[in-house]
Amino acid sequence: MTTLLETEDETMLRDAARGFVTDAAPVAKLRENRDKSRGFDPALWREMAQMGWTGVLVPDARGGADMGHRAAGILAEEMGRTLAASPFLSTAVIAATTLRDVATDRARDALGRIASGDAIYALAVDEGRKHAPERSAMQAERAGNGFRLSGAKTFVADGGSANRVLVLARTGGAPGEAEGLTLFDIDAGRAGLSRDRLDTVDSRDHARLSFDGVEATGDDVVGDVDNGLAALQTGLRAGQAAIAAELLGVAGGAYGMTVGYLKERKQFDRTIGSFQALQHRAAHLWAEIEVTASAIANAGRVLDETPQDAQLAVSLAKARAAMTVDLAVREGVQMHGGIGMTDDYDIGFYMKRARVGAEWLGDYGYHAAQVAAARGF
């Protein structure tokens, strides 16, 4: 039976991570990134690499820490608590998980570069407004012994700063079919690949990537030709679990900030936290966060133990995280009053990150449908 209790090592990891992000990446750093028009601070990423965070899912043999998905979720959650921005999810989680099962020298070298912090990956899968990898229409036409990629991918997290791209393109079949998709690992500076930054409300690095006859070789293929979704499946699940964990951290951060405000703000010579109606709302939010925390922990455990059977646990975690963080930020802004939406207070930044994070890699509706299908509905 899967235990949801944290081990001693996991508790130590959480304490260390919380102390680090509180000091090195408070919400003030997000404001600084926004004002400097950058998605994240490269110096912060280097520090994460030095602490071994970038290698959390990289095998020991490639210079990683190999701590597992539950540990990756703890790190993501603590980053969410202070809105710490980095390419952790796309690189240290999705790319590392995807490449660690590929038995090639190139993949093993890539894992080493992920662990050292030198490689920054972006995942380019979606082409429409919603997460739907199987609907990919971008073409990868055969050209001699290789391929030419043509098309566009949108809402690519870390797409503006990445030096490597995992891209899903169609080598066969039709949009909507899972078969006929191939996963490529290409250099982001390759000729024909252009990037247009997207201005998203959370002030993170998102971009639209356009491919105009980008050349790819057989060595660039990850997994098997025409079976790219299978090669990406565990990586996607890992990313979905990790963004769910980050959203849990966002909810926890918003909750802590709101409770702090309730204890300080006064009306009628009383702190507003003494009003029973607000106490009930805060208690309800706390209970929702606790239930979601259990779902997040379970998803990480299942990914570590039986990743091939993790879709139900992961989708349940992402659906609950999307629902809980929405409640947390709405309650936070409302209990702050109208000032909660101004730039002077940090709570508004939590709402913005919650909105974007809830959409990435599948929104509530997408994952609720996955849960329903897994349960036979």
C-alpha positions in Angstrom: 0.0 0.0 0.0 1.3 3.4 -0.9 2.1 5.6 2.1 1.5 9.4 1.9 3.6 10.2 4.9 6.8 12.0 4.2 10.1 10.2 4.9 12.7 11.8 7.1 14.8 12.6 3.9 11.7 14.2 2.3 11.1 16.3 5.3 14.7 17.5 5.3 14.4 18.2 1.6 11.3 20.3 2.1 12.8 22.3 5.0 15.9 23.0 2.9 14.0 23.9 -0.2 11.6 26.2 1.7 14.5 28.0 3.4 16.3 28.5 0.1 13.4 29.8 -2.0 12.2 32.1 0.8 15.6 33.7 0.9 16.7 33.5 -2.8 13.4 33.7 -4.7 10.8 35.7 -2.8 7.9 37.2 -4.8 10.0 40.4 -5.1 12.2 38.4 -7.5 9.2 37.8 -9.7 8.7 41.5 -9.8 12.3 41.9 -10.7 12.1 39.3 -13.5 9.0 41.0 -14.9 10.6 44.5 -14.9 13.7 43.1 -16.6 11.5 41.2 -19.2 13.1 37.9 -18.3 11.3 34.6 -17.5 13.7 33.6 -14.8 17.0 34.6 -13.2 19.9 32.5 -14.6 21.8 33.0 -11.4 19.0 31.3 -9.5 19.1 28.4 -11.9 22.8 27.9 -11.4 22.3 27.8 -7.6 19.6 25.1 -8.1 22.0 23.1 -10.2 24.7 23.4 -7.5 22.2 22.1 -4.9 21.4 19.1 -7.2 17.8 20.1 -7.9 18.3 20.0 -11.7 19.4 16.3 -11.3 16.5 15.3 -9.1 15.4 12.7 -11.7 18.7 12.1 -13.4 20.5 8.7 -12.6 23.5 8.8 -10.3 25.6 7.5 -13.2 25.0 10.7 -15.1 25.7 13.0 -12.3 22.2 13.3 -10.9 20.7 12.9 -7.5 18.0 10.4 -8.6 15.7 11.3 -5.7 12.4 10.4 -7.5 9.1 12.0 -8.5 7.9 12.6 -5.0 11.0 14.6 -4.3 10.6 16.5 -7.5 7.0 17.3 -6.4 8.3 18.6 -3.1 10.7 21.0 -4.8 8.0 22.1 -7.2 5.6 22.8 -4.4 8.1 24.9 -2.5 8.9 26.9 -5.6 5.2 27.5 -6.1 4.9 28.8 -2.5 7.1 31.9 -3.4 6.3 31.9 -7.2 10.0 31.1 -7.8 10.4 31.1 -11.6 12.8 28.6 -13.3 12.8 26.0 -16.2 12.7 23.2 -13.5 9.5 21.6 -14.7 10.3 21.5 -18.4 13.9 20.5 -18.0 14.6 18.7 -14.7 11.2 16.9 -14.7 9.8 16.4 -18.2 13.0 16.2 -20.3 14.9 14.2 -17.7 12.0 11.7 -17.3 11.6 11.4 -21.1 15.3 10.9 -21.8 16.3 8.6 -19.0 14.6 5.6 -20.6 16.4 6.2 -24.0 19.3 3.9 -24.3 21.6 6.0 -26.5 24.9 7.8 -25.8 23.3 11.1 -26.8 20.4 10.8 -24.3 22.9 9.9 -21.6 25.0 12.9 -22.4 21.9 15.1 -22.4 21.0 13.8 -18.9 24.4 14.9 -17.7 23.9 18.3 -19.1 20.5 18.6 -17.4 22.0 17.6 -14.1 24.8 20.2 -14.4 22.3 22.9 -15.4 23.8 23.5 -18.8 20.9 22.1 -20.7 17.6 24.0 -20.6 14.7 22.2 -22.4 11.3 23.3 -23.7 8.5 21.0 -24.5 6.7 21.8 -27.8 3.6 19.7 -28.1 0.5 21.9 -28.3 -0.8 23.8 -31.3 -4.2 25.0 -30.2 -5.7 26.7 -27.2 -5.9 23.5 -25.1 -3.6 20.6 -24.3 -4.0 17.9 -27.0 -0.8 16.3 -28.2 -2.6 13.8 -30.4 -4.0 16.7 -32.4 -0.5 17.8 -33.6 -0.5 18.6 -37.3 3.1 19.9 -37.6 4.8 17.9 -40.3 8.1 16.0 -40.2 8.6 15.1 -43.9 11.2 12.6 -44.8 14.2 14.1 -46.5 16.9 11.6 -47.4 18.0 10.0 -44.2 16.4 12.7 -42.1 13.4 14.9 -41.7 12.2 18.5 -42.3 10.0 19.9 -39.7 7.4 22.6 -40.7 4.7 24.1 -38.6 4.2 25.9 -35.3 3.8 25.1 -31.6 2.2 27.5 -29.1 2.3 28.1 -25.4 5.7 26.6 -25.1 6.9 27.0 -21.5 10.5 28.1 -21.3 10.5 28.4 -25.1 12.3 31.7 -25.2 15.3 30.7 -23.2 15.7 27.0 -23.9 18.7 25.7 -25.8 17.1 22.3 -26.5 13.5 21.5 -27.6 11.5 18.3 -27.4 9.1 18.7 -30.2 6.3 16.4 -31.4 5.7 16.2 -35.1 3.7 14.1 -37.5 5.5 11.6 -39.6 2.3 9.7 -40.4 -1.4 9.5 -39.8 -3.7 12.5 -39.4 -4.3 15.0 -36.6 -6.3 13.4 -33.8 -4.5 10.0 -34.2 -2.0 9.0 -31.6 -0.1 6.9 -34.1 2.2 8.7 -36.6 3.7 11.2 -34.1 7.5 11.3 -33.6 9.4 13.0 -30.8 12.5 14.9 -31.7 15.2 16.4 -29.5 16.7 19.4 -31.4 19.0 22.3 -30.8 16.9 25.5 -30.3 19.4 27.4 -32.5 18.9 25.2 -35.5 18.3 27.0 -38.8 14.6 27.6 -39.6 13.5 27.7 -36.0 12.2 31.0 -34.8 10.7 32.0 -31.4 8.2 34.7 -30.6 7.8 35.5 -26.9 4.2 35.5 -25.5 3.2 38.0 -22.9 1.4 36.0 -20.3 -0.1 37.3 -17.1 2.2 35.3 -14.9 5.3 37.0 -16.3 7.0 33.7 -17.2 8.8 32.5 -20.2 6.3 31.3 -22.8 6.8 31.4 -26.6 5.4 30.4 -29.9 7.9 28.3 -31.9 7.8 28.3 -35.7 9.5 25.6 -37.7 10.3 26.4 -41.4 12.0 23.3 -42.9 14.0 22.6 -39.8 16.4 19.7 -40.5 16.4 16.7 -38.1 18.4 13.5 -38.4 17.6 10.1 -37.2 19.8 10.7 -34.2 17.4 13.5 -33.2 14.5 11.0 -32.8 13.6 10.1 -29.2 12.2 6.6 -29.1 10.7 5.2 -32.2 9.5 6.9 -35.4 5.7 7.1 -35.5 5.5 6.3 -31.7 6.5 9.6 -30.1 3.6 9.7 -27.7 4.7 6.5 -26.1 8.2 7.9 -25.7 6.8 11.1 -24.1 4.0 9.5 -22.0 5.9 9.2 -18.7 7.5 12.5 -19.2 4.1 14.2 -19.7 2.7 12.5 -16.6 5.8 13.6 -14.6 5.3 17.2 -15.8 1.5 17.1 -15.0 2.3 15.8 -11.4 5.0 18.4 -10.9 2.8 21.4 -12.1 0.1 20.1 -9.8 2.6 20.2 -7.0 3.6 23.7 -7.9 -0.1 24.8 -7.9 -0.4 23.3 -4.5 2.4 25.5 -3.4 0.8 28.5 -5.0 -2.4 27.7 -3.0 -0.4 27.3 0.2 1.4 30.5 -0.4 -1.8 32.4 -1.1 -3.4 30.9 2.0 -0.6 31.8 4.2 -0.5 35.4 2.9 -4.3 35.7 3.3 -4.3 34.4 6.9 -1.5 36.8 7.7 -3.6 39.7 6.3 -6.7 38.6 8.3 -4.6 38.9 11.4 -3.4 42.4 10.6 -6.2 44.2 8.9 -8.6 46.0 11.2 -12.2 47.1 10.8 -14.4 48.5 13.6 -11.4 48.3 15.9 -11.1 44.5 15.4 -8.9 42.3 13.2 -11.0 41.0 10.4 -9.7 37.5 11.2 -11.9 37.6 14.3 -15.1 37.6 12.1 -16.6 34.2 12.1 -17.6 34.3 8.4 -14.0 34.8 7.3 -12.8 32.1 9.7 -15.2 29.6 8.1 -13.9 30.5 4.7 -10.3 30.1 5.7 -11.0 26.8 7.4 -12.7 25.5 4.3 -9.7 26.5 2.2 -7.3 24.8 4.6 -9.3 21.6 4.4 -9.3 21.6 0.6 -5.5 22.2 0.5 -4.9 19.2 2.8 -7.0 16.9 0.7 -5.2 18.0 -2.5 -1.8 17.6 -0.8 -2.7 13.9 -0.3 -3.5 13.6 -4.0 -0.2 15.2 -5.0 1.8 12.9 -2.7 0.0 9.9 -4.1 0.8 10.9 -7.7 4.4 11.2 -6.9 4.5 7.8 -5.1 2.7 6.0 -8.0 5.1 7.6 -10.5 8.0 6.3 -8.5 6.6 2.8 -8.0 4.5 2.0 -11.2 4.8 4.9 -13.7 3.0 2.9 -16.4 -0.1 2.9 -14.1 0.1 6.5 -13.0 -2.4 8.3 -15.3 -5.3 8.1 -12.9 -3.3 9.3 -9.9 -1.7 12.1 -11.9 -4.9 13.4 -13.5 -6.7 13.3 -10.1 -3.8 15.4 -8.7 -3.9 17.9 -11.5 -7.6 18.3 -11.5 -7.7 18.8 -7.7 -4.8 21.2 -7.8 -6.5 23.3 -10.5 -9.7 23.4 -8.4 -8.0 24.1 -5.1 -5.6 26.8 -6.4 -8.5 28.6 -8.0 -10.4 28.6 -4.7 -7.3 29.8 -2.9 -6.5 32.7 -5.1 -10.1 33.9 -5.4 -10.6 33.7 -1.6 -7.2 35.4 -1.1 -8.0 38.4 -3.4 -11.6 38.7 -2.0 -10.5 38.7 1.6 -7.8 41.2 0.8 -10.5 43.4 -0.6 -10.2 45.5 -3.8 -6.5 46.2 -3.0 -5.8 42.5 -3.6 -5.8 43.1 -7.4 -3.4 46.0 -7.2 0.3 45.8 -7.9 1.1 46.9 -4.4 0.1 43.5 -2.9 1.6 40.2 -3.9 -1.7 38.2 -3.7 -2.6 39.2 -7.3 0.6 37.5 -8.6 -0.6 34.2 -7.1 -3.9 34.5 -9.0 -2.0 35.1 -12.3 0.3 32.1 -11.9 -2.7 30.0 -10.8 -4.5 30.8 -14.1 -1.6 29.9 -16.3 -0.5 26.8 -14.4 -4.0 25.4 -14.3 -4.0 25.5 -18.1 -0.6 24.0 -18.8 -0.5 20.3 -19.7 -4.2 19.9 -19.4 -6.8 22.0 -17.5 -9.4 20.8 -15.0 -11.8 19.6 -17.7 -9.0 17.6 -19.5 -7.9 15.8 -16.4 -11.5 15.2 -15.1 -12.2 13.5 -18.3 -9.1 11.3 -17.9 -10.2 10.4 -14.4 -13.7 9.6 -15.7 -12.4 7.4 -18.5 -10.1 5.5 -16.1 -13.0 4.8 -13.9 -15.1 3.5 -16.8 -17.4 6.4 -17.4 
